[in-house]
Amino acid sequence: MLSNLGVLMAGKIPVMINYATGAIENSIYAQEKCSFKTILTSKKLLEKLNLSPIDGMIFLEDLAQDIKIFEKVSALFKSKKSVENLIKSVHNGSEDDTAVILFTSGSEKEPKAVQLTHKNIFHNVDNLPKVIDLDPEHVFLANLPLFHVFGLTANFWLPITLGCSIVTYPNPLDFKIICGLLKQYQVTLMAGTPSFYYGYLKKSQPGDFESIKFALSGADTLPTQIYEGFLEKHNLKVYDAYGTTETSPAIAINSPREHKVGSVGKPIPGVEVKIINLETEEEQPVNQTGKILVKGDMVMKGYLGDLEETSLHIHRGWYDTGDMGYLDEDGFLWHKGRLKRFVKVGGEMISLVKVEEVLNKYLPEEVVCCVVDVPNPTKGADVVAAVTTGEIDKKKILKLMSKELPSIAIPKEFYVLEDIPVMGSGKVNFREVETICRRIQKEK
């Protein structure tokens, strides 16, 4: 967090590198993509990851030793300024200047370098408190990686500009420890992904979440069983939201004031949402699924060094999310999955997210799943495949699923993995899952 502030104060643009998956490869990729050399990192981190440093790395431990006493005294006085003055000292240029470069998750294809401006980030910081009751008295849990926009905004810029206390912890996968931190520090606001909340639900004890006033879920749609699990075990509502890296990230959010379970909430102030027909590109009526387009000051400047991808995604100010969903009669947005998470089977478009939702209903409590499409080895065409973390009664579950889904949507292949690969953000790494399934299929 301090490094980010320091880089901006120095008039530079921070580029956030994913160290959770392929740290060295991601570092080299970022250096080449963004044309920089210097990487700020920590010796302790490299030791933990068992990695050797590469050219360009500078260590925070060394920098800390070089700070002079008069610099510390000067910083102490600056720290006593108001939040507004501190923000001005971080950046006093144009609001359209790039504030950070982040990389898309790469769960489906090569990561793209997203340029977010000060205006983009401020849109979220300014408008989220209008939807959620936020004030300086809140205690934020910050355990999401800052190399993803969800963590950068919800764990860093939002609490820092509000002047809140922040309890930091570097690994969201240490479920039991984090549940203890919530109780120890009386955390009032936390954000996470469905896979993280699943872990917290399993490892928590009654009373761990007693201080939480608002729990936010993002990155993927929150499964009903996780929502109901928290309600039953902790009497806590986990509010689902929707956003993208390219939108800084918030687009829509549920709140205590306006909430529909299963939806991703209403668009936040200053955000326009429209649903268009995939074929005609005409705007869809309410309750009709189509592609989600959004507009507002939170939409990125563009992809660095990739005018073609930028122009494919932004048309006349509208950002094409590549997601499917619909708006209901009350203005709530319902997310139905990535367009790339639809597969054509027998001439029909099948939502893999819908198949996941139905499958999840009938799985044992300790088993999690995801659904992908894989080539049929005999027919060549893609088929729906279910991936679970444990053995299941396939015959029984398929019979139950057939009551809710057409036959072409019923999984034809089943794979059991000890763990389903996830990105550092907590999203399922579908590219990796599909690769593993194809490899298993070849070995059969």
URTA-V989738 format. One record per pair of residues at least 24 apart in sequence whose C-alpha atoms are under 10 Angstrom apart, sorted by the first residue. I is the first residue (numbers start at 1). GAP is how many residues later the second one is. If there is no record, write none. Layout:
i:I gap:GAP
i:I gap:GAP
//
This chain:
i:1 gap:145
i:1 gap:151
i:1 gap:154
i:1 gap:155
i:1 gap:156
i:1 gap:159
i:3 gap:37
i:3 gap:38
i:3 gap:57
i:4 gap:36
i:4 gap:86
i:4 gap:95
i:4 gap:96
i:4 gap:142
i:4 gap:152
i:5 gap:81
i:5 gap:82
i:5 gap:84
i:5 gap:85
i:5 gap:86
i:6 gap:84
i:7 gap:33
i:7 gap:83
i:8 gap:81
i:8 gap:82
i:8 gap:83
i:8 gap:91
i:8 gap:92
i:9 gap:78
i:9 gap:79
i:9 gap:80
i:9 gap:81
i:9 gap:82
i:9 gap:83
i:10 gap:79
i:10 gap:80
i:10 gap:81
i:11 gap:79
i:11 gap:80
i:11 gap:81
i:11 gap:82
i:11 gap:88
i:12 gap:86
i:12 gap:87
i:12 gap:88
i:13 gap:84
i:13 gap:85
i:13 gap:86
i:13 gap:87
i:13 gap:88
i:13 gap:102
i:14 gap:25
i:14 gap:26
i:14 gap:84
i:14 gap:85
i:14 gap:86
i:14 gap:87
i:14 gap:88
i:15 gap:24
i:15 gap:25
i:15 gap:84
i:15 gap:85
i:15 gap:86
i:15 gap:87
i:15 gap:88
i:15 gap:98
i:15 gap:99
i:15 gap:100
i:15 gap:132
i:16 gap:24
i:16 gap:84
i:16 gap:85
i:16 gap:86
i:16 gap:87
i:16 gap:97
i:16 gap:129
i:16 gap:130
i:16 gap:131
i:16 gap:132
i:16 gap:133
i:16 gap:136
i:17 gap:24
i:17 gap:84
i:17 gap:85
i:17 gap:86
i:17 gap:128
i:17 gap:129
i:17 gap:130
i:17 gap:131
i:18 gap:84
i:18 gap:85
i:18 gap:87
i:18 gap:127
i:18 gap:128
i:18 gap:129
i:18 gap:130
i:18 gap:405
i:18 gap:406
i:18 gap:407
i:19 gap:26
i:19 gap:27
i:19 gap:30
i:19 gap:126
i:19 gap:128
i:19 gap:405
i:20 gap:29
i:20 gap:125
i:20 gap:127
i:20 gap:151
i:20 gap:403
i:20 gap:404
i:20 gap:405
i:21 gap:401
i:21 gap:402
i:21 gap:403
i:23 gap:26
i:23 gap:28
i:24 gap:27
i:24 gap:28
i:24 gap:29
i:24 gap:30
i:26 gap:77
i:26 gap:85
i:27 gap:27
i:27 gap:29
i:27 gap:30
i:28 gap:26
i:28 gap:27
i:28 gap:28
i:29 gap:82
i:30 gap:71
i:30 gap:72
i:30 gap:73
i:30 gap:81
i:30 gap:82
i:30 gap:83
i:31 gap:25
i:33 gap:79
i:33 gap:80
i:33 gap:271
i:33 gap:272
i:34 gap:67
i:34 gap:79
i:34 gap:270
i:34 gap:271
i:82 gap:81
i:83 gap:77
i:83 gap:78
i:83 gap:79
i:83 gap:80
i:84 gap:77
i:84 gap:78
i:84 gap:79
i:86 gap:75
i:87 gap:73
i:87 gap:74
i:91 gap:27
i:93 gap:25
i:94 gap:24
i:94 gap:25
i:95 gap:24
i:95 gap:25
i:95 gap:26
i:95 gap:27
i:96 gap:24
i:96 gap:204
i:96 gap:205
i:97 gap:204
i:98 gap:202
i:98 gap:203
i:100 gap:47
i:100 gap:49
i:100 gap:52
i:101 gap:46
i:101 gap:48
i:101 gap:202
i:101 gap:203
i:102 gap:44
i:102 gap:45
i:102 gap:46
i:102 gap:47
i:102 gap:50
i:102 gap:143
i:102 gap:144
i:102 gap:146
i:102 gap:201
i:102 gap:202
i:103 gap:44
i:103 gap:45
i:103 gap:46
i:103 gap:142
i:103 gap:143
i:103 gap:200
i:104 gap:43
i:104 gap:44
i:104 gap:45
i:104 gap:140
i:104 gap:141
i:104 gap:142
i:104 gap:199
i:105 gap:42
i:105 gap:43
i:105 gap:140
i:105 gap:318
i:105 gap:319
i:105 gap:320
i:105 gap:322
i:105 gap:324
i:106 gap:317
i:106 gap:323
i:106 gap:324
i:106 gap:325
i:107 gap:315
i:107 gap:316
i:107 gap:320
i:107 gap:321
i:107 gap:322
i:107 gap:323
i:107 gap:324
i:107 gap:325
i:107 gap:326
i:108 gap:232
i:108 gap:233
i:108 gap:321
i:108 gap:322
i:108 gap:323
i:108 gap:324
i:108 gap:326
i:109 gap:321
i:109 gap:322
i:112 gap:190
i:112 gap:191
i:112 gap:192
i:112 gap:193
i:112 gap:194
i:112 gap:197
i:112 gap:198
i:113 gap:132
i:113 gap:133
i:113 gap:189
i:113 gap:190
i:113 gap:191
i:113 gap:192
i:113 gap:193
i:114 gap:131
i:114 gap:132
i:114 gap:133
i:114 gap:134
i:114 gap:186
i:114 gap:187
i:114 gap:188
i:114 gap:189
i:114 gap:190
i:114 gap:191
i:114 gap:192
i:114 gap:196
i:115 gap:130
i:115 gap:131
i:115 gap:133
i:115 gap:184
i:115 gap:185
i:115 gap:186
i:115 gap:187
i:115 gap:188
i:115 gap:189
i:116 gap:33
i:116 gap:129
i:116 gap:130
i:116 gap:131
i:116 gap:132
i:116 gap:133
i:116 gap:182
i:116 gap:183
i:116 gap:184
i:116 gap:185
i:116 gap:186
i:116 gap:187
i:117 gap:131
i:117 gap:180
i:117 gap:181
i:117 gap:182
i:117 gap:183
i:117 gap:184
i:117 gap:185
i:118 gap:180
i:119 gap:129
i:119 gap:178
i:119 gap:179
i:119 gap:180
i:119 gap:181
i:119 gap:182
i:120 gap:126
i:120 gap:127
i:120 gap:128
i:120 gap:129
i:120 gap:176
i:120 gap:177
i:120 gap:178
i:120 gap:179
i:120 gap:180
i:120 gap:181
i:121 gap:28
i:121 gap:31
i:121 gap:32
i:121 gap:36
i:121 gap:37
i:121 gap:126
i:121 gap:127
i:121 gap:128
i:121 gap:129
i:121 gap:176
i:121 gap:177
i:121 gap:178
i:121 gap:179
i:122 gap:31
i:122 gap:35
i:122 gap:36
i:122 gap:39
i:122 gap:126
i:122 gap:175
i:122 gap:176
i:123 gap:124
i:123 gap:125
i:123 gap:126
i:123 gap:127
i:123 gap:145
i:123 gap:146
i:123 gap:147
i:123 gap:148
i:123 gap:173
i:123 gap:174
i:123 gap:175
i:123 gap:176
i:124 gap:29
i:124 gap:30
i:124 gap:33
i:124 gap:34
i:124 gap:123
i:124 gap:124
i:124 gap:125
i:124 gap:126
i:124 gap:127
i:124 gap:144
i:124 gap:145
i:124 gap:146
i:124 gap:173
i:124 gap:174
i:125 gap:28
i:125 gap:29
i:125 gap:32
i:125 gap:33
i:125 gap:34
i:125 gap:35
i:125 gap:36
i:125 gap:37
i:125 gap:123
i:125 gap:125
i:126 gap:32
i:126 gap:35
i:126 gap:36
i:126 gap:143
i:127 gap:123
i:127 gap:141
i:127 gap:142
i:127 gap:143
i:127 gap:144
i:128 gap:26
i:128 gap:30
i:128 gap:122
i:128 gap:123
i:128 gap:124
i:128 gap:125
i:128 gap:140
i:128 gap:141
i:129 gap:29
i:129 gap:33
i:129 gap:139
i:130 gap:138
i:130 gap:139
i:131 gap:121
i:131 gap:122
i:131 gap:123
i:131 gap:124
i:131 gap:125
i:131 gap:126
i:131 gap:127
i:131 gap:135
i:131 gap:136
i:131 gap:137
i:131 gap:138
i:132 gap:82
i:132 gap:121
i:132 gap:122
i:132 gap:123
i:132 gap:124
i:132 gap:125
i:133 gap:80
i:133 gap:81
i:133 gap:122
i:133 gap:123
i:133 gap:124
i:134 gap:24
i:134 gap:25
i:134 gap:28
i:134 gap:30
i:134 gap:55
i:134 gap:80
i:135 gap:24
i:135 gap:27
i:135 gap:28
i:135 gap:29
i:136 gap:24
i:136 gap:25
i:136 gap:26
i:136 gap:27
i:136 gap:28
i:136 gap:29
i:137 gap:25
i:137 gap:26
i:137 gap:27
i:137 gap:28
i:137 gap:51
i:138 gap:24
i:138 gap:25
i:138 gap:26
i:138 gap:27
i:138 gap:28
i:138 gap:48
i:138 gap:49
i:138 gap:50
i:138 gap:51
i:138 gap:74
i:138 gap:75
i:138 gap:76
i:139 gap:24
i:139 gap:25
i:139 gap:26
i:139 gap:27
i:139 gap:28
i:139 gap:43
i:139 gap:46
i:139 gap:47
i:139 gap:48
i:139 gap:49
i:139 gap:50
i:139 gap:51
i:139 gap:72
i:139 gap:73
i:139 gap:74
i:140 gap:24
i:140 gap:25
i:140 gap:26
i:140 gap:27
i:140 gap:28
i:140 gap:42
i:140 gap:45
i:140 gap:46
i:140 gap:47
i:140 gap:48
i:140 gap:49
i:140 gap:50
i:140 gap:51
i:140 gap:72
i:140 gap:74
i:141 gap:24
i:141 gap:25
i:141 gap:26
i:141 gap:27
i:141 gap:28
i:141 gap:37
i:141 gap:40
i:141 gap:41
i:141 gap:44
i:141 gap:45
i:141 gap:46
i:141 gap:47
i:141 gap:48
i:141 gap:49
i:141 gap:50
i:141 gap:51
i:141 gap:71
i:142 gap:24
i:142 gap:25
i:142 gap:26
i:142 gap:27
i:142 gap:28
i:142 gap:29
i:142 gap:30
i:142 gap:47
i:142 gap:48
i:142 gap:49
i:142 gap:50
i:143 gap:24
i:143 gap:25
i:143 gap:26
i:143 gap:27
i:143 gap:28
i:143 gap:29
i:143 gap:30
i:143 gap:31
i:143 gap:35
i:143 gap:47
i:143 gap:48
i:143 gap:49
i:144 gap:24
i:144 gap:25
i:144 gap:26
i:144 gap:27
i:144 gap:28
i:144 gap:29
i:144 gap:46
i:144 gap:47
i:144 gap:48
i:144 gap:49
i:144 gap:52
i:144 gap:280
i:144 gap:281
i:144 gap:282
i:145 gap:24
i:145 gap:25
i:145 gap:26
i:145 gap:27
i:145 gap:279
i:145 gap:280
i:145 gap:281
i:146 gap:24
i:146 gap:279
i:147 gap:277
i:147 gap:278
i:148 gap:71
i:148 gap:96
i:148 gap:97
i:148 gap:100
i:148 gap:101
i:148 gap:276
i:148 gap:277
i:149 gap:70
i:149 gap:94
i:149 gap:95
i:149 gap:96
i:149 gap:97
i:149 gap:98
i:149 gap:99
i:149 gap:100
i:149 gap:101
i:149 gap:276
i:150 gap:41
i:150 gap:42
i:150 gap:43
i:150 gap:67
i:150 gap:68
i:150 gap:69
i:150 gap:93
i:150 gap:94
i:150 gap:95
i:150 gap:98
i:150 gap:99
i:150 gap:100
i:150 gap:275
i:151 gap:40
i:151 gap:41
i:151 gap:98
i:151 gap:274
i:152 gap:96
i:152 gap:97
i:153 gap:95
i:153 gap:96
i:153 gap:97
i:154 gap:35
i:154 gap:36
i:154 gap:37
i:154 gap:38
i:154 gap:62
i:154 gap:95
i:154 gap:96
i:155 gap:34
i:155 gap:35
i:155 gap:36
i:155 gap:37
i:159 gap:30
i:171 gap:253
i:172 gap:24
i:172 gap:25
i:172 gap:27
i:172 gap:28
i:172 gap:252
i:172 gap:253
i:172 gap:254
i:173 gap:24
i:173 gap:26
i:173 gap:27
i:173 gap:251
i:173 gap:253
i:174 gap:25
i:174 gap:26
i:174 gap:29
i:175 gap:24
i:175 gap:25
i:175 gap:26
i:175 gap:27
i:175 gap:28
i:175 gap:29
i:176 gap:24
i:176 gap:25
i:176 gap:26
i:176 gap:27
i:176 gap:28
i:176 gap:29
i:177 gap:26
i:177 gap:27
i:178 gap:25
i:178 gap:26
i:178 gap:30
i:179 gap:24
i:179 gap:25
i:179 gap:26
i:179 gap:28
i:179 gap:29
i:179 gap:30
i:180 gap:24
i:180 gap:25
i:180 gap:27
i:180 gap:28
i:180 gap:29
i:181 gap:27
i:181 gap:28
i:182 gap:25
i:182 gap:26
i:182 gap:27
i:182 gap:28
i:182 gap:29
i:182 gap:30
i:183 gap:24
i:183 gap:25
i:183 gap:26
i:183 gap:27
i:183 gap:28
i:183 gap:29
i:184 gap:24
i:184 gap:27
i:185 gap:26
i:186 gap:24
i:186 gap:25
i:186 gap:26
i:187 gap:24
i:187 gap:25
i:187 gap:26
i:187 gap:27
i:188 gap:24
i:188 gap:25
i:188 gap:26
i:188 gap:27
i:189 gap:24
i:189 gap:25
i:189 gap:26
i:189 gap:27
i:190 gap:24
i:190 gap:25
i:190 gap:26
i:190 gap:27
i:190 gap:48
i:191 gap:24
i:191 gap:25
i:191 gap:26
i:191 gap:27
i:191 gap:47
i:191 gap:48
i:191 gap:49
i:192 gap:24
i:192 gap:25
i:192 gap:26
i:192 gap:27
i:192 gap:28
i:192 gap:46
i:192 gap:48
i:192 gap:233
i:192 gap:234
i:193 gap:24
i:193 gap:25
i:193 gap:26
i:193 gap:27
i:193 gap:28
i:193 gap:29
i:193 gap:47
i:193 gap:232
i:193 gap:233
i:193 gap:234
i:194 gap:24
i:194 gap:25
i:194 gap:26
i:194 gap:27
i:194 gap:28
i:194 gap:29
i:194 gap:32
i:194 gap:33
i:194 gap:44
i:194 gap:46
i:194 gap:232
i:194 gap:233
i:195 gap:24
i:195 gap:25
i:195 gap:27
i:195 gap:28
i:195 gap:31
i:195 gap:173
i:195 gap:227
i:195 gap:230
i:195 gap:231
i:195 gap:232
i:195 gap:233
i:196 gap:229
i:196 gap:230
i:196 gap:231
i:197 gap:25
i:197 gap:29
i:197 gap:30
i:197 gap:32
i:197 gap:33
i:197 gap:41
i:197 gap:229
i:198 gap:24
i:198 gap:25
i:198 gap:27
i:198 gap:28
i:198 gap:29
i:198 gap:31
i:198 gap:32
i:198 gap:170
i:199 gap:27
i:200 gap:26
i:200 gap:30
i:201 gap:25
i:201 gap:26
i:201 gap:28
i:201 gap:29
i:201 gap:32
i:201 gap:33
i:202 gap:24
i:202 gap:27
i:202 gap:28
i:202 gap:163
i:202 gap:164
i:204 gap:29
i:204 gap:30
i:205 gap:28
i:205 gap:29
i:206 gap:27
i:206 gap:28
i:206 gap:29
i:207 gap:26
i:207 gap:27
i:207 gap:28
i:208 gap:26
i:209 gap:24
i:209 gap:25
i:209 gap:26
i:209 gap:27
i:210 gap:24
i:210 gap:25
i:210 gap:26
i:212 gap:24
i:212 gap:25
i:213 gap:24
i:213 gap:43
i:214 gap:24
i:214 gap:25
i:214 gap:41
i:214 gap:42
i:215 gap:24
i:215 gap:25
i:215 gap:40
i:216 gap:24
i:216 gap:25
i:216 gap:37
i:216 gap:38
i:216 gap:39
i:217 gap:24
i:217 gap:25
i:217 gap:36
i:217 gap:37
i:217 gap:47
i:218 gap:24
i:218 gap:25
i:218 gap:26
i:218 gap:31
i:218 gap:32
i:218 gap:35
i:218 gap:46
i:218 gap:207
i:218 gap:208
i:218 gap:209
i:219 gap:24
i:219 gap:25
i:219 gap:26
i:219 gap:30
i:219 gap:206
i:219 gap:207
i:219 gap:208
i:219 gap:209
i:220 gap:44
i:220 gap:115
i:220 gap:117
i:220 gap:205
i:220 gap:206
i:220 gap:207
i:220 gap:208
i:221 gap:41
i:221 gap:42
i:221 gap:43
i:221 gap:113
i:221 gap:114
i:221 gap:115
i:221 gap:116
i:221 gap:132
i:221 gap:136
i:222 gap:39
i:222 gap:40
i:222 gap:41
i:222 gap:42
i:223 gap:38
i:223 gap:39
i:223 gap:133
i:223 gap:134
i:223 gap:137
i:223 gap:138
i:224 gap:37
i:224 gap:38
i:224 gap:133
i:224 gap:136
i:224 gap:137
i:225 gap:132
i:225 gap:135
i:225 gap:136
i:225 gap:140
i:227 gap:34
i:227 gap:35
i:228 gap:33
i:237 gap:24
i:239 gap:24
i:239 gap:25
i:239 gap:26
i:240 gap:24
i:240 gap:25
i:241 gap:24
i:241 gap:25
i:241 gap:26
i:241 gap:92
i:241 gap:94
i:242 gap:24
i:242 gap:25
i:242 gap:91
i:242 gap:92
i:242 gap:93
i:243 gap:24
i:243 gap:78
i:244 gap:55
i:244 gap:77
i:244 gap:79
i:245 gap:54
i:245 gap:55
i:245 gap:76
i:246 gap:52
i:246 gap:53
i:246 gap:54
i:246 gap:55
i:246 gap:56
i:246 gap:57
i:246 gap:67
i:246 gap:73
i:246 gap:74
i:246 gap:75
i:247 gap:24
i:247 gap:47
i:247 gap:48
i:247 gap:49
i:247 gap:50
i:247 gap:51
i:247 gap:52
i:247 gap:53
i:247 gap:54
i:247 gap:72
i:247 gap:74
i:248 gap:49
i:248 gap:50
i:248 gap:51
i:248 gap:52
i:249 gap:49
i:249 gap:50
i:249 gap:51
i:250 gap:48
i:250 gap:49
i:251 gap:43
i:251 gap:44
i:251 gap:45
i:251 gap:47
i:251 gap:48
i:251 gap:82
i:252 gap:80
i:252 gap:81
i:252 gap:82
i:253 gap:79
i:253 gap:80
i:254 gap:78
i:254 gap:79
i:258 gap:74
i:259 gap:73
i:260 gap:70
i:260 gap:72
i:260 gap:73
i:260 gap:74
i:261 gap:73
i:262 gap:70
i:262 gap:71
i:262 gap:72
i:262 gap:73
i:263 gap:62
i:263 gap:63
i:263 gap:64
i:263 gap:65
i:263 gap:69
i:263 gap:70
i:263 gap:71
i:263 gap:72
i:263 gap:73
i:264 gap:68
i:264 gap:69
i:264 gap:70
i:264 gap:71
i:265 gap:62
i:265 gap:66
i:265 gap:67
i:265 gap:68
i:265 gap:69
i:265 gap:70
i:266 gap:61
i:266 gap:62
i:266 gap:64
i:266 gap:65
i:266 gap:66
i:266 gap:67
i:266 gap:68
i:267 gap:27
i:267 gap:64
i:267 gap:65
i:267 gap:66
i:269 gap:27
i:270 gap:25
i:270 gap:26
i:270 gap:27
i:270 gap:28
i:271 gap:24
i:271 gap:25
i:271 gap:26
i:271 gap:27
i:271 gap:28
i:272 gap:24
i:272 gap:46
i:273 gap:45
i:273 gap:46
i:273 gap:53
i:273 gap:54
i:273 gap:58
i:273 gap:60
i:274 gap:44
i:274 gap:46
i:274 gap:51
i:274 gap:52
i:274 gap:53
i:274 gap:59
i:275 gap:48
i:275 gap:49
i:275 gap:50
i:275 gap:51
i:275 gap:52
i:275 gap:58
i:276 gap:44
i:276 gap:48
i:276 gap:49
i:276 gap:50
i:278 gap:46
i:278 gap:61
i:284 gap:42
i:284 gap:43
i:285 gap:41
i:285 gap:42
i:285 gap:43
i:285 gap:44
i:286 gap:40
i:286 gap:41
i:286 gap:42
i:286 gap:43
i:286 gap:44
i:286 gap:45
i:286 gap:46
i:286 gap:47
i:287 gap:38
i:287 gap:39
i:287 gap:40
i:287 gap:41
i:287 gap:42
i:287 gap:44
i:287 gap:45
i:287 gap:46
i:287 gap:47
i:288 gap:37
i:288 gap:38
i:288 gap:39
i:288 gap:40
i:289 gap:35
i:289 gap:36
i:289 gap:37
i:289 gap:38
i:289 gap:39
i:289 gap:45
i:289 gap:46
i:289 gap:47
i:290 gap:33
i:290 gap:34
i:290 gap:35
i:290 gap:36
i:290 gap:37
i:290 gap:45
i:290 gap:46
i:290 gap:49
i:291 gap:29
i:291 gap:30
i:291 gap:31
i:291 gap:32
i:291 gap:33
i:291 gap:34
i:291 gap:35
i:291 gap:44
i:291 gap:45
i:291 gap:46
i:291 gap:47
i:291 gap:48
i:292 gap:26
i:292 gap:27
i:292 gap:28
i:292 gap:29
i:292 gap:30
i:292 gap:31
i:292 gap:32
i:292 gap:33
i:292 gap:34
i:292 gap:35
i:292 gap:41
i:292 gap:42
i:292 gap:43
i:292 gap:44
i:292 gap:46
i:292 gap:47
i:293 gap:24
i:293 gap:25
i:293 gap:26
i:293 gap:27
i:293 gap:28
i:293 gap:29
i:293 gap:30
i:293 gap:31
i:293 gap:32
i:294 gap:24
i:294 gap:25
i:294 gap:26
i:294 gap:27
i:295 gap:24
i:295 gap:25
i:324 gap:27
i:341 gap:30
i:341 gap:31
i:341 gap:32
i:341 gap:89
i:342 gap:30
i:342 gap:31
i:343 gap:29
i:343 gap:30
i:343 gap:31
i:343 gap:39
i:343 gap:40
i:343 gap:41
i:343 gap:66
i:344 gap:29
i:344 gap:37
i:344 gap:38
i:344 gap:39
i:344 gap:40
i:344 gap:64
i:344 gap:65
i:345 gap:28
i:345 gap:36
i:345 gap:37
i:345 gap:38
i:345 gap:39
i:345 gap:63
i:345 gap:64
i:346 gap:35
i:346 gap:36
i:346 gap:37
i:346 gap:62
i:346 gap:63
i:347 gap:61
i:348 gap:60
i:348 gap:61
i:349 gap:59
i:349 gap:60
i:350 gap:34
i:350 gap:55
i:350 gap:56
i:350 gap:58
i:350 gap:59
i:350 gap:60
i:351 gap:33
i:351 gap:58
i:352 gap:32
i:352 gap:33
i:352 gap:34
i:352 gap:57
i:352 gap:59
i:354 gap:51
i:354 gap:55
i:355 gap:29
i:355 gap:30
i:355 gap:31
i:355 gap:46
i:355 gap:49
i:355 gap:50
i:355 gap:54
i:355 gap:55
i:355 gap:56
i:356 gap:30
i:356 gap:31
i:356 gap:55
i:358 gap:39
i:358 gap:42
i:358 gap:43
i:358 gap:44
i:358 gap:45
i:358 gap:46
i:358 gap:47
i:358 gap:52
i:359 gap:27
i:359 gap:29
i:359 gap:38
i:359 gap:39
i:359 gap:41
i:359 gap:42
i:359 gap:51
i:359 gap:52
i:360 gap:28
i:360 gap:37
i:360 gap:41
i:361 gap:36
i:361 gap:39
i:361 gap:40
i:362 gap:30
i:362 gap:31
i:362 gap:34
i:362 gap:35
i:362 gap:36
i:362 gap:38
i:362 gap:39
i:363 gap:25
i:363 gap:27
i:363 gap:28
i:363 gap:29
i:363 gap:30
i:363 gap:31
i:363 gap:34
i:364 gap:26
i:364 gap:27
i:364 gap:28
i:364 gap:29
i:366 gap:24
i:367 gap:24
i:367 gap:25
i:367 gap:51
i:368 gap:51
i:368 gap:52
i:369 gap:46
i:369 gap:47
i:369 gap:48
i:369 gap:50
i:369 gap:51
i:369 gap:59
i:370 gap:50
i:370 gap:58
i:370 gap:60
i:370 gap:63
i:371 gap:40
i:371 gap:42
i:371 gap:43
i:371 gap:44
i:371 gap:59
i:371 gap:62
i:371 gap:63
i:372 gap:39
i:372 gap:41
i:372 gap:58
i:372 gap:59
i:372 gap:61
i:372 gap:62
i:372 gap:65
i:373 gap:38
i:373 gap:39
i:373 gap:40
i:373 gap:57
i:373 gap:61
i:373 gap:64
i:373 gap:65
i:374 gap:38
i:374 gap:39
i:374 gap:60
i:374 gap:61
i:374 gap:63
i:374 gap:64
i:374 gap:67
i:375 gap:59
i:375 gap:62
i:375 gap:63
i:375 gap:66
i:376 gap:36
i:376 gap:37
i:376 gap:65
i:377 gap:61
i:377 gap:64
i:377 gap:65
i:383 gap:25
i:383 gap:26
i:383 gap:27
i:383 gap:28
i:383 gap:29
i:383 gap:30
i:384 gap:24
i:384 gap:25
i:384 gap:26
i:384 gap:27
i:384 gap:28
i:384 gap:29
i:384 gap:30
i:385 gap:24
i:385 gap:25
i:385 gap:26
i:385 gap:27
i:385 gap:28
i:385 gap:29
i:385 gap:30
i:385 gap:49
i:385 gap:52
i:386 gap:24
i:386 gap:25
i:386 gap:26
i:386 gap:27
i:386 gap:28
i:386 gap:29
i:386 gap:30
i:386 gap:51
i:387 gap:24
i:387 gap:26
i:387 gap:27
i:387 gap:28
i:387 gap:29
i:387 gap:30
i:387 gap:32
i:387 gap:33
i:387 gap:46
i:387 gap:47
i:387 gap:50
i:388 gap:26
i:388 gap:27
i:388 gap:28
i:388 gap:29
i:388 gap:30
i:388 gap:31
i:388 gap:32
i:389 gap:26
i:389 gap:27
i:389 gap:28
i:389 gap:29
i:389 gap:30
i:389 gap:31
i:390 gap:25
i:390 gap:26
i:390 gap:27
i:390 gap:28
i:390 gap:29
i:391 gap:24
i:391 gap:25
i:391 gap:26
i:392 gap:24
i:413 gap:24
i:413 gap:28
i:415 gap:25
i:415 gap:26
//
